[in-house]
Amino acid sequence: MAVQVKVFFHQDTGTLSYLVVDSQAQHAVIIDSVLDFDIGSGEVKAEFANRQLAYIADNNLKLVWILDTHAHADHLSAANYLRTKTGAKTVIGQGITEVRSRFSKTFNRATSGPGEQPDFDCLLAEGQQLVFGSAALSGISTPGHTSDSLSYLIEDNVFVGDTLFMPDAGTARCDFPGGDADTLWDSIARLHELPDDYKIWVCHDYQPDGRELRYQTTVKESRESNIYVGSHRQKTEYVALRKKRDATLGAPKLLYPSLQVNLWGASLPECESNGVRYIKIPLTDKVTS
Ligand SMILES: [Fe+2]
């Protein structure tokens, strides 16, 4: 039986989050949910995630898995919040271990141990399957944007995270630590080998030139017409283009807050002795003139 996909758009971060429902058993999974966060005030809210929870309650669904496609650097994942509210299990790709290990040094924070927040419930490997109701999902390793990126295949739907954008928007950047344009090209080539009519669901859409929101394409459309990685492009051409473009991009506004949450099971940092949680911002070595 075909799964149903319900789309939620988080306007502030341009993020698409998907609720995928096996309508036979009324079991569901959520992919790439978002916590609302205001960096000026430090206010963290769950309005967006609560809309998803309301939909789940209104439709008598049981949430089984809460999936992230990678350690996002532009928004806080709501995975742990959703887990707390529903008892569903959190899932991310196995590559998270390596990414977290790298950033533990940046944040001077242990990867695990006393005082650390609980981690993800499941670190999914390439090809590994998870079941919800009568449906199943499996991971396709798609590094390049980040080294931990994992796409999720559910029947004829593939949820690609930031591995691909809509055909008129190209791909995500590859200049984060562990990112690599060469590797992303190879990952996209694997996705483009899926059957032509498989549906690709992207995690972000920034509505280039003010066009209406788009979030779903097909393997055929993406392979033939993606402006960066379509069939008119060569790998070397793409890598040069991606590097040139990445050199012009600044750090995402929520880079450090996102990583300090998303790499540690999507949990907020522990309270300090005064009962307050903090986000750290590592500063550059010197003051540049
Ligand atoms: Fe991302």
py3Dmol code that shows the C-alpha trace and the ligand (Angstrom):
import py3Dmol

protein = """\
ATOM      1  CA  MET A   1       0.000   0.000   0.000  1.00  0.00           C
ATOM      2  CA  ALA A   2       1.307   3.442  -0.906  1.00  0.00           C
ATOM      3  CA  VAL A   3       2.352   5.741   1.915  1.00  0.00           C
ATOM      4  CA  GLN A   4       0.925   9.256   2.155  1.00  0.00           C
ATOM      5  CA  VAL A   5       3.189  12.300   2.519  1.00  0.00           C
ATOM      6  CA  LYS A   6       2.038  15.350   4.477  1.00  0.00           C
ATOM      7  CA  VAL A   7       4.244  18.419   3.957  1.00  0.00           C
ATOM      8  CA  PHE A   8       5.052  21.046   6.591  1.00  0.00           C
ATOM      9  CA  PHE A   9       7.003  24.201   5.652  1.00  0.00           C
ATOM     10  CA  HIS A  10       9.026  26.135   8.229  1.00  0.00           C
ATOM     11  CA  GLN A  11       9.090  29.602   6.701  1.00  0.00           C
ATOM     12  CA  ASP A  12      11.853  31.142   8.870  1.00  0.00           C
ATOM     13  CA  THR A  13      14.458  28.571   7.808  1.00  0.00           C
ATOM     14  CA  GLY A  14      13.018  27.499   4.440  1.00  0.00           C
ATOM     15  CA  THR A  15      12.843  23.931   5.735  1.00  0.00           C
ATOM     16  CA  LEU A  16      10.483  21.233   4.490  1.00  0.00           C
ATOM     17  CA  SER A  17       9.573  18.590   7.031  1.00  0.00           C
ATOM     18  CA  TYR A  18       7.652  15.500   5.999  1.00  0.00           C
ATOM     19  CA  LEU A  19       5.208  13.306   7.856  1.00  0.00           C
ATOM     20  CA  VAL A  20       5.011   9.968   6.045  1.00  0.00           C
ATOM     21  CA  VAL A  21       2.017   7.825   6.919  1.00  0.00           C
ATOM     22  CA  ASP A  22       1.364   4.157   6.363  1.00  0.00           C
ATOM     23  CA  SER A  23      -2.399   4.491   6.064  1.00  0.00           C
ATOM     24  CA  GLN A  24      -3.013   0.791   6.627  1.00  0.00           C
ATOM     25  CA  ALA A  25      -1.686   0.767  10.197  1.00  0.00           C
ATOM     26  CA  GLN A  26      -1.893   4.552  10.770  1.00  0.00           C
ATOM     27  CA  HIS A  27       1.776   4.491  11.717  1.00  0.00           C
ATOM     28  CA  ALA A  28       3.961   7.453  10.750  1.00  0.00           C
ATOM     29  CA  VAL A  29       7.487   8.848  10.621  1.00  0.00           C
ATOM     30  CA  ILE A  30       8.643  12.476  10.642  1.00  0.00           C
ATOM     31  CA  ILE A  31      11.637  13.602   8.612  1.00  0.00           C
ATOM     32  CA  ASP A  32      13.646  16.758   9.483  1.00  0.00           C
ATOM     33  CA  SER A  33      11.446  18.558  11.978  1.00  0.00           C
ATOM     34  CA  VAL A  34      12.354  22.012  13.309  1.00  0.00           C
ATOM     35  CA  LEU A  35      12.381  23.841  16.647  1.00  0.00           C
ATOM     36  CA  ASP A  36      11.615  27.538  16.447  1.00  0.00           C
ATOM     37  CA  PHE A  37      14.601  29.504  17.733  1.00  0.00           C
ATOM     38  CA  ASP A  38      15.213  33.219  18.071  1.00  0.00           C
ATOM     39  CA  ILE A  39      18.934  33.864  18.329  1.00  0.00           C
ATOM     40  CA  GLY A  40      18.459  37.405  19.649  1.00  0.00           C
ATOM     41  CA  SER A  41      16.445  36.421  22.711  1.00  0.00           C
ATOM     42  CA  GLY A  42      17.471  32.756  23.050  1.00  0.00           C
ATOM     43  CA  GLU A  43      13.790  31.797  22.980  1.00  0.00           C
ATOM     44  CA  VAL A  44      13.159  28.209  21.913  1.00  0.00           C
ATOM     45  CA  LYS A  45       9.615  27.283  20.931  1.00  0.00           C
ATOM     46  CA  ALA A  46       7.908  24.221  19.513  1.00  0.00           C
ATOM     47  CA  GLU A  47       5.098  25.845  17.540  1.00  0.00           C
ATOM     48  CA  PHE A  48       6.102  24.115  14.313  1.00  0.00           C
ATOM     49  CA  ALA A  49       6.579  20.682  15.903  1.00  0.00           C
ATOM     50  CA  ASN A  50       3.317  21.121  17.797  1.00  0.00           C
ATOM     51  CA  ARG A  51       1.487  21.608  14.491  1.00  0.00           C
ATOM     52  CA  GLN A  52       2.836  18.221  13.451  1.00  0.00           C
ATOM     53  CA  LEU A  53       1.798  16.677  16.770  1.00  0.00           C
ATOM     54  CA  ALA A  54      -1.706  18.158  16.379  1.00  0.00           C
ATOM     55  CA  TYR A  55      -1.988  16.607  12.914  1.00  0.00           C
ATOM     56  CA  ILE A  56      -0.876  13.261  14.339  1.00  0.00           C
ATOM     57  CA  ALA A  57      -3.469  13.463  17.132  1.00  0.00           C
ATOM     58  CA  ASP A  58      -6.276  14.673  14.841  1.00  0.00           C
ATOM     59  CA  ASN A  59      -5.684  11.770  12.463  1.00  0.00           C
ATOM     60  CA  ASN A  60      -5.189   9.101  15.132  1.00  0.00           C
ATOM     61  CA  LEU A  61      -1.669   8.335  13.963  1.00  0.00           C
ATOM     62  CA  LYS A  62       1.100   6.645  15.899  1.00  0.00           C
ATOM     63  CA  LEU A  63       4.515   8.263  15.418  1.00  0.00           C
ATOM     64  CA  VAL A  64       7.142   5.527  15.266  1.00  0.00           C
ATOM     65  CA  TRP A  65      10.391   7.072  14.013  1.00  0.00           C
ATOM     66  CA  ILE A  66      11.750  10.636  14.036  1.00  0.00           C
ATOM     67  CA  LEU A  67      14.379  10.932  11.323  1.00  0.00           C
ATOM     68  CA  ASP A  68      17.017  13.521  10.512  1.00  0.00           C
ATOM     69  CA  THR A  69      18.811  13.375   7.167  1.00  0.00           C
ATOM     70  CA  HIS A  70      21.972  14.940   8.639  1.00  0.00           C
ATOM     71  CA  ALA A  71      23.265  17.267  11.347  1.00  0.00           C
ATOM     72  CA  HIS A  72      21.626  20.435  10.054  1.00  0.00           C
ATOM     73  CA  ALA A  73      23.618  23.654  10.365  1.00  0.00           C
ATOM     74  CA  ASP A  74      20.783  26.098   9.757  1.00  0.00           C
ATOM     75  CA  HIS A  75      18.024  25.061  12.150  1.00  0.00           C
ATOM     76  CA  LEU A  76      17.519  23.226  15.416  1.00  0.00           C
ATOM     77  CA  SER A  77      16.052  19.757  15.015  1.00  0.00           C
ATOM     78  CA  ALA A  78      12.870  19.040  16.981  1.00  0.00           C
ATOM     79  CA  ALA A  79      13.684  15.315  17.127  1.00  0.00           C
ATOM     80  CA  ASN A  80      14.252  15.094  20.870  1.00  0.00           C
ATOM     81  CA  TYR A  81      11.218  17.283  21.607  1.00  0.00           C
ATOM     82  CA  LEU A  82       9.044  14.979  19.494  1.00  0.00           C
ATOM     83  CA  ARG A  83      10.552  11.939  21.186  1.00  0.00           C
ATOM     84  CA  THR A  84       9.726  13.354  24.615  1.00  0.00           C
ATOM     85  CA  LYS A  85       6.130  14.036  23.554  1.00  0.00           C
ATOM     86  CA  THR A  86       5.436  10.754  21.747  1.00  0.00           C
ATOM     87  CA  GLY A  87       7.935   8.094  22.807  1.00  0.00           C
ATOM     88  CA  ALA A  88       8.907   7.606  19.145  1.00  0.00           C
ATOM     89  CA  LYS A  89      12.570   6.788  18.477  1.00  0.00           C
ATOM     90  CA  THR A  90      15.094   9.206  16.963  1.00  0.00           C
ATOM     91  CA  VAL A  91      17.173   8.177  13.935  1.00  0.00           C
ATOM     92  CA  ILE A  92      20.133   9.687  12.081  1.00  0.00           C
ATOM     93  CA  GLY A  93      22.905   8.309   9.858  1.00  0.00           C
ATOM     94  CA  GLN A  94      25.906   6.506  11.378  1.00  0.00           C
ATOM     95  CA  GLY A  95      28.182   9.251  10.059  1.00  0.00           C
ATOM     96  CA  ILE A  96      26.982  11.505  12.895  1.00  0.00           C
ATOM     97  CA  THR A  97      29.609   9.925  15.151  1.00  0.00           C
ATOM     98  CA  GLU A  98      32.473  11.271  13.066  1.00  0.00           C
ATOM     99  CA  VAL A  99      30.883  14.722  12.662  1.00  0.00           C
ATOM    100  CA  ARG A 100      30.214  14.983  16.390  1.00  0.00           C
ATOM    101  CA  SER A 101      33.708  13.904  17.206  1.00  0.00           C
ATOM    102  CA  ARG A 102      35.082  16.724  15.030  1.00  0.00           C
ATOM    103  CA  PHE A 103      32.846  19.381  16.573  1.00  0.00           C
ATOM    104  CA  SER A 104      33.392  18.168  20.147  1.00  0.00           C
ATOM    105  CA  LYS A 105      36.795  19.791  19.862  1.00  0.00           C
ATOM    106  CA  THR A 106      35.257  23.017  18.523  1.00  0.00           C
ATOM    107  CA  PHE A 107      32.840  23.187  21.458  1.00  0.00           C
ATOM    108  CA  ASN A 108      35.255  21.695  24.013  1.00  0.00           C
ATOM    109  CA  ARG A 109      32.580  19.170  24.821  1.00  0.00           C
ATOM    110  CA  ALA A 110      32.795  15.421  25.407  1.00  0.00           C
ATOM    111  CA  THR A 111      31.173  13.173  22.804  1.00  0.00           C
ATOM    112  CA  SER A 112      29.548  11.152  25.568  1.00  0.00           C
ATOM    113  CA  GLY A 113      29.823  10.586  29.283  1.00  0.00           C
ATOM    114  CA  PRO A 114      28.464  11.841  32.572  1.00  0.00           C
ATOM    115  CA  GLY A 115      26.404  14.982  32.196  1.00  0.00           C
ATOM    116  CA  GLU A 116      25.909  14.526  28.471  1.00  0.00           C
ATOM    117  CA  GLN A 117      22.414  14.485  27.017  1.00  0.00           C
ATOM    118  CA  PRO A 118      20.956  11.236  25.672  1.00  0.00           C
ATOM    119  CA  ASP A 119      21.903  10.444  22.129  1.00  0.00           C
ATOM    120  CA  PHE A 120      19.917   9.262  19.125  1.00  0.00           C
ATOM    121  CA  ASP A 121      18.060   5.965  19.507  1.00  0.00           C
ATOM    122  CA  CYS A 122      19.235   4.568  16.174  1.00  0.00           C
ATOM    123  CA  LEU A 123      22.276   5.303  14.019  1.00  0.00           C
ATOM    124  CA  LEU A 124      21.181   3.967  10.650  1.00  0.00           C
ATOM    125  CA  ALA A 125      23.612   2.403   8.189  1.00  0.00           C
ATOM    126  CA  GLU A 126      23.450   2.328   4.405  1.00  0.00           C
ATOM    127  CA  GLY A 127      20.862  -0.258   3.344  1.00  0.00           C
ATOM    128  CA  GLN A 128      19.561  -0.850   6.870  1.00  0.00           C
ATOM    129  CA  GLN A 129      15.762  -1.051   7.100  1.00  0.00           C
ATOM    130  CA  LEU A 130      13.273   0.231   9.652  1.00  0.00           C
ATOM    131  CA  VAL A 131       9.599  -0.708   9.675  1.00  0.00           C
ATOM    132  CA  PHE A 132       6.537   1.410  10.483  1.00  0.00           C
ATOM    133  CA  GLY A 133       3.176  -0.311  10.155  1.00  0.00           C
ATOM    134  CA  SER A 134       3.190  -2.222   6.883  1.00  0.00           C
ATOM    135  CA  ALA A 135       5.770   0.152   5.338  1.00  0.00           C
ATOM    136  CA  ALA A 136       9.555   0.156   5.511  1.00  0.00           C
ATOM    137  CA  LEU A 137      12.271   2.760   5.047  1.00  0.00           C
ATOM    138  CA  SER A 138      15.929   2.298   4.256  1.00  0.00           C
ATOM    139  CA  GLY A 139      18.976   4.536   4.287  1.00  0.00           C
ATOM    140  CA  ILE A 140      21.021   5.536   1.245  1.00  0.00           C
ATOM    141  CA  SER A 141      24.340   7.075   2.216  1.00  0.00           C
ATOM    142  CA  THR A 142      24.643  10.407   0.359  1.00  0.00           C
ATOM    143  CA  PRO A 143      27.652  12.313   1.767  1.00  0.00           C
ATOM    144  CA  GLY A 144      28.960  15.517   0.220  1.00  0.00           C
ATOM    145  CA  HIS A 145      26.961  18.382   1.733  1.00  0.00           C
ATOM    146  CA  THR A 146      27.941  16.857   5.072  1.00  0.00           C
ATOM    147  CA  SER A 147      29.742  13.578   5.673  1.00  0.00           C
ATOM    148  CA  ASP A 148      26.835  12.108   7.658  1.00  0.00           C
ATOM    149  CA  SER A 149      24.076  12.794   5.096  1.00  0.00           C
ATOM    150  CA  LEU A 150      21.675   9.886   4.711  1.00  0.00           C
ATOM    151  CA  SER A 151      18.706   9.864   2.317  1.00  0.00           C
ATOM    152  CA  TYR A 152      15.633   7.842   3.248  1.00  0.00           C
ATOM    153  CA  LEU A 153      13.901   5.640   0.706  1.00  0.00           C
ATOM    154  CA  ILE A 154      10.253   4.831   1.430  1.00  0.00           C
ATOM    155  CA  GLU A 155       8.540   2.927  -1.413  1.00  0.00           C
ATOM    156  CA  ASP A 156       8.943   5.213  -4.481  1.00  0.00           C
ATOM    157  CA  ASN A 157       9.813   8.298  -2.418  1.00  0.00           C
ATOM    158  CA  VAL A 158      13.325   9.413  -1.560  1.00  0.00           C
ATOM    159  CA  PHE A 159      13.835  12.081   1.086  1.00  0.00           C
ATOM    160  CA  VAL A 160      17.204  13.551   0.211  1.00  0.00           C
ATOM    161  CA  GLY A 161      17.812  16.171   2.886  1.00  0.00           C
ATOM    162  CA  ASP A 162      20.194  18.767   1.416  1.00  0.00           C
ATOM    163  CA  THR A 163      21.767  16.410  -1.116  1.00  0.00           C
ATOM    164  CA  LEU A 164      19.658  17.976  -3.858  1.00  0.00           C
ATOM    165  CA  PHE A 165      17.527  21.088  -4.187  1.00  0.00           C
ATOM    166  CA  MET A 166      14.775  21.632  -6.741  1.00  0.00           C
ATOM    167  CA  PRO A 167      16.087  21.558 -10.340  1.00  0.00           C
ATOM    168  CA  ASP A 168      16.134  25.374 -10.624  1.00  0.00           C
ATOM    169  CA  ALA A 169      18.117  25.725  -7.381  1.00  0.00           C
ATOM    170  CA  GLY A 170      20.946  23.202  -7.837  1.00  0.00           C
ATOM    171  CA  THR A 171      22.491  21.700  -4.714  1.00  0.00           C
ATOM    172  CA  ALA A 172      23.381  22.659  -1.176  1.00  0.00           C
ATOM    173  CA  ARG A 173      26.830  23.972  -0.297  1.00  0.00           C
ATOM    174  CA  CYS A 174      29.774  21.644   0.283  1.00  0.00           C
ATOM    175  CA  ASP A 175      32.146  23.822   2.302  1.00  0.00           C
ATOM    176  CA  PHE A 176      31.273  22.731   5.841  1.00  0.00           C
ATOM    177  CA  PRO A 177      33.937  20.611   7.580  1.00  0.00           C
ATOM    178  CA  GLY A 178      33.605  17.120   6.086  1.00  0.00           C
ATOM    179  CA  GLY A 179      31.731  18.436   3.038  1.00  0.00           C
ATOM    180  CA  ASP A 180      33.089  17.801  -0.456  1.00  0.00           C
ATOM    181  CA  ALA A 181      31.673  18.703  -3.875  1.00  0.00           C
ATOM    182  CA  ASP A 182      33.322  15.735  -5.579  1.00  0.00           C
ATOM    183  CA  THR A 183      31.659  13.381  -3.103  1.00  0.00           C
ATOM    184  CA  LEU A 184      28.299  15.116  -3.436  1.00  0.00           C
ATOM    185  CA  TRP A 185      28.380  14.648  -7.200  1.00  0.00           C
ATOM    186  CA  ASP A 186      28.893  10.897  -6.701  1.00  0.00           C
ATOM    187  CA  SER A 187      26.057  10.721  -4.149  1.00  0.00           C
ATOM    188  CA  ILE A 188      23.697  12.529  -6.516  1.00  0.00           C
ATOM    189  CA  ALA A 189      24.709  10.192  -9.343  1.00  0.00           C
ATOM    190  CA  ARG A 190      23.538   7.290  -7.154  1.00  0.00           C
ATOM    191  CA  LEU A 191      20.188   8.965  -6.513  1.00  0.00           C
ATOM    192  CA  HIS A 192      19.817   9.682 -10.225  1.00  0.00           C
ATOM    193  CA  GLU A 193      20.124   5.942 -10.884  1.00  0.00           C
ATOM    194  CA  LEU A 194      16.827   5.304  -9.097  1.00  0.00           C
ATOM    195  CA  PRO A 195      13.806   4.679 -11.375  1.00  0.00           C
ATOM    196  CA  ASP A 196      12.743   7.750 -13.391  1.00  0.00           C
ATOM    197  CA  ASP A 197       9.375   8.156 -11.713  1.00  0.00           C
ATOM    198  CA  TYR A 198      10.612   7.962  -8.118  1.00  0.00           C
ATOM    199  CA  LYS A 199       9.736  11.124  -6.220  1.00  0.00           C
ATOM    200  CA  ILE A 200      12.518  13.254  -4.734  1.00  0.00           C
ATOM    201  CA  TRP A 201      11.522  15.348  -1.694  1.00  0.00           C
ATOM    202  CA  VAL A 202      13.959  18.111  -0.714  1.00  0.00           C
ATOM    203  CA  CYS A 203      14.612  19.556   2.758  1.00  0.00           C
ATOM    204  CA  HIS A 204      14.943  23.197   1.703  1.00  0.00           C
ATOM    205  CA  ASP A 205      13.455  25.535  -0.832  1.00  0.00           C
ATOM    206  CA  TYR A 206      14.437  29.206  -0.848  1.00  0.00           C
ATOM    207  CA  GLN A 207      12.026  30.109  -3.643  1.00  0.00           C
ATOM    208  CA  PRO A 208      14.568  31.532  -6.150  1.00  0.00           C
ATOM    209  CA  ASP A 209      13.405  34.708  -7.921  1.00  0.00           C
ATOM    210  CA  GLY A 210      10.317  34.711  -5.734  1.00  0.00           C
ATOM    211  CA  ARG A 211       8.744  31.682  -7.384  1.00  0.00           C
ATOM    212  CA  GLU A 212       6.128  29.660  -5.514  1.00  0.00           C
ATOM    213  CA  LEU A 213       7.276  27.053  -3.020  1.00  0.00           C
ATOM    214  CA  ARG A 214       8.403  23.767  -4.579  1.00  0.00           C
ATOM    215  CA  TYR A 215       9.669  20.710  -2.752  1.00  0.00           C
ATOM    216  CA  GLN A 216       9.052  17.631  -4.879  1.00  0.00           C
ATOM    217  CA  THR A 217      10.572  16.583  -8.188  1.00  0.00           C
ATOM    218  CA  THR A 218      11.232  13.260  -9.876  1.00  0.00           C
ATOM    219  CA  VAL A 219      14.462  11.418 -10.527  1.00  0.00           C
ATOM    220  CA  LYS A 220      14.004  12.022 -14.272  1.00  0.00           C
ATOM    221  CA  GLU A 221      13.381  15.755 -13.920  1.00  0.00           C
ATOM    222  CA  SER A 222      16.270  16.195 -11.506  1.00  0.00           C
ATOM    223  CA  ARG A 223      18.706  14.184 -13.640  1.00  0.00           C
ATOM    224  CA  GLU A 224      17.740  15.990 -16.835  1.00  0.00           C
ATOM    225  CA  SER A 225      17.357  19.556 -15.652  1.00  0.00           C
ATOM    226  CA  ASN A 226      19.030  20.317 -12.311  1.00  0.00           C
ATOM    227  CA  ILE A 227      20.949  23.516 -13.068  1.00  0.00           C
ATOM    228  CA  TYR A 228      24.111  22.312 -11.256  1.00  0.00           C
ATOM    229  CA  VAL A 229      24.133  18.553 -11.700  1.00  0.00           C
ATOM    230  CA  GLY A 230      21.803  17.857 -14.628  1.00  0.00           C
ATOM    231  CA  SER A 231      22.876  15.772 -17.605  1.00  0.00           C
ATOM    232  CA  HIS A 232      24.350  18.862 -19.328  1.00  0.00           C
ATOM    233  CA  ARG A 233      27.067  19.032 -16.662  1.00  0.00           C
ATOM    234  CA  GLN A 234      30.397  17.265 -16.208  1.00  0.00           C
ATOM    235  CA  LYS A 235      31.670  16.424 -12.731  1.00  0.00           C
ATOM    236  CA  THR A 236      34.713  18.725 -12.978  1.00  0.00           C
ATOM    237  CA  GLU A 237      32.494  21.573 -14.123  1.00  0.00           C
ATOM    238  CA  TYR A 238      30.147  21.068 -11.164  1.00  0.00           C
ATOM    239  CA  VAL A 239      32.968  20.861  -8.620  1.00  0.00           C
ATOM    240  CA  ALA A 240      34.482  24.124  -9.910  1.00  0.00           C
ATOM    241  CA  LEU A 241      31.070  25.808  -9.925  1.00  0.00           C
ATOM    242  CA  ARG A 242      30.226  24.614  -6.404  1.00  0.00           C
ATOM    243  CA  LYS A 243      33.584  25.722  -4.978  1.00  0.00           C
ATOM    244  CA  LYS A 244      33.317  29.135  -6.613  1.00  0.00           C
ATOM    245  CA  ARG A 245      29.813  29.638  -5.272  1.00  0.00           C
ATOM    246  CA  ASP A 246      30.687  28.347  -1.766  1.00  0.00           C
ATOM    247  CA  ALA A 247      33.550  30.848  -1.534  1.00  0.00           C
ATOM    248  CA  THR A 248      30.953  33.638  -1.637  1.00  0.00           C
ATOM    249  CA  LEU A 249      28.722  32.241   1.130  1.00  0.00           C
ATOM    250  CA  GLY A 250      28.865  33.357   4.759  1.00  0.00           C
ATOM    251  CA  ALA A 251      28.267  31.076   7.746  1.00  0.00           C
ATOM    252  CA  PRO A 252      24.586  30.227   8.311  1.00  0.00           C
ATOM    253  CA  LYS A 253      23.028  32.430  11.002  1.00  0.00           C
ATOM    254  CA  LEU A 254      22.185  29.453  13.210  1.00  0.00           C
ATOM    255  CA  LEU A 255      25.363  27.426  12.531  1.00  0.00           C
ATOM    256  CA  TYR A 256      26.670  27.151  16.103  1.00  0.00           C
ATOM    257  CA  PRO A 257      23.303  26.884  17.879  1.00  0.00           C
ATOM    258  CA  SER A 258      22.220  24.192  15.415  1.00  0.00           C
ATOM    259  CA  LEU A 259      25.327  22.055  15.765  1.00  0.00           C
ATOM    260  CA  GLN A 260      25.342  22.206  19.575  1.00  0.00           C
ATOM    261  CA  VAL A 261      21.837  20.784  19.584  1.00  0.00           C
ATOM    262  CA  ASN A 262      21.686  18.592  16.503  1.00  0.00           C
ATOM    263  CA  LEU A 263      24.924  16.692  17.117  1.00  0.00           C
ATOM    264  CA  TRP A 264      23.862  15.644  20.614  1.00  0.00           C
ATOM    265  CA  GLY A 265      20.599  13.844  19.990  1.00  0.00           C
ATOM    266  CA  ALA A 266      18.812  17.127  19.184  1.00  0.00           C
ATOM    267  CA  SER A 267      18.836  17.876  22.918  1.00  0.00           C
ATOM    268  CA  LEU A 268      19.386  21.372  24.283  1.00  0.00           C
ATOM    269  CA  PRO A 269      22.698  21.788  26.133  1.00  0.00           C
ATOM    270  CA  GLU A 270      22.579  20.880  29.843  1.00  0.00           C
ATOM    271  CA  CYS A 271      21.816  23.611  32.365  1.00  0.00           C
ATOM    272  CA  GLU A 272      24.843  25.184  34.030  1.00  0.00           C
ATOM    273  CA  SER A 273      25.047  25.501  37.834  1.00  0.00           C
ATOM    274  CA  ASN A 274      22.758  28.555  37.755  1.00  0.00           C
ATOM    275  CA  GLY A 275      20.003  26.560  36.040  1.00  0.00           C
ATOM    276  CA  VAL A 276      20.445  28.292  32.673  1.00  0.00           C
ATOM    277  CA  ARG A 277      21.321  26.650  29.326  1.00  0.00           C
ATOM    278  CA  TYR A 278      23.834  28.350  27.040  1.00  0.00           C
ATOM    279  CA  ILE A 279      24.923  28.160  23.419  1.00  0.00           C
ATOM    280  CA  LYS A 280      28.617  28.769  22.811  1.00  0.00           C
ATOM    281  CA  ILE A 281      30.054  30.763  19.916  1.00  0.00           C
ATOM    282  CA  PRO A 282      33.743  29.971  19.291  1.00  0.00           C
ATOM    283  CA  LEU A 283      35.577  33.143  18.362  1.00  0.00           C
ATOM    284  CA  THR A 284      38.398  33.556  15.878  1.00  0.00           C
ATOM    285  CA  ASP A 285      41.940  33.456  17.254  1.00  0.00           C
ATOM    286  CA  LYS A 286      42.669  37.133  16.818  1.00  0.00           C
ATOM    287  CA  VAL A 287      40.863  40.360  16.208  1.00  0.00           C
ATOM    288  CA  THR A 288      41.403  41.149  12.561  1.00  0.00           C
ATOM    289  CA  SER A 289      41.690  44.742  11.485  1.00  0.00           C
TER     290      SER A 289
END
"""
ligand_1 = """\
1
LIG
Fe 22.024 20.993 5.678
"""
view = py3Dmol.view(width=600, height=400)
view.addModel(protein, "pdb")
view.setStyle({"model": 0}, {"cartoon": {"style": "trace"}})
view.addModel(ligand_1, "xyz")
view.setStyle({"model": 1}, {"stick": {}})
view.zoomTo()
view.show()
